[in-house]
Amino acid sequence: MAENLPSEVVAEYKEAFDRVDTNGDGKINVQELGAMMKAVGKNASEEELKMLIASVDTDGDGAISFEEFLQAMAKMNNKDNKEGMLMAFQAFDQNGDGHITMEELKLVMSKLGEQLTQEELDTMIREADLNQDGKVDYEEFVRILSEK
């Protein structure tokens, strides 16, 4: 499944993976995953983090390699996998009101180490916002991710 990803997508995933792999060992461990989850406003117990890792840890070493990460991302990109998209949407929807606002997008991207200009944020919202209400609902979020 990961083999079908375009090289530019793989490069984007590698950049994201490397940002989370703070110790640079080529694997995402429980501590690194926990820090990333906190950065997007989700507090997970160590047990939950271990379960999350186990769900994609095909070699059973207790960490996520880049290949395992790629496979998980490919599954998330599968249009049939609504659960993965819902989890991603909820990470951005900080107040849980069912919409991603400009402020929420800016906050989460900042926590992930992405300092976007107002113009970049405007473009992201505008491209996803089909009904032009200035925010992105779940259906719009799924549509824009499915197009990528």
C-alpha positions, 0 to 999 in steps of 0.5 A: 500500500505504501508503495503506491504513494507518490515520491513527493508525498513520501518526502512530506511524510519523511519530513513529518516523521523526522520532526516527531523522531526527536532523538534521530534514531529512525523510530518513533518511541512512546515518549516522542509520540506522547510529545507529538500528541501533546503538541496537538492538544491530546493527552494520552496515557502511556498505555494508550500511546503503547496501544497506538504504537502497537497498532502500526508496529508490524515488527513488534519492537515497540516503536514506529519505523519510517516504513511502518509510519508510511504504511499507517499513513497510506491506510489513513489516506485510504478513503474508506478509513474514516476513523483516521480522518476523524482523529486527524480532524479532532486534533485540529478542532481544538474546541470540539465544535465540529469546525476548524477555524483559522485560529485552530489551524494556526495553533495546531500548525504552530505546535507542530513547528510550522510557522505559516503566514496569514496568506498561507493560512487563508489559502488553506482555509479557502481551498477547503471551505466549500460553503465559504463560511470561513471554517472547515467542517468534517466533510470539507476536511475529508474532501480536501484530504482525499484529493491529496 
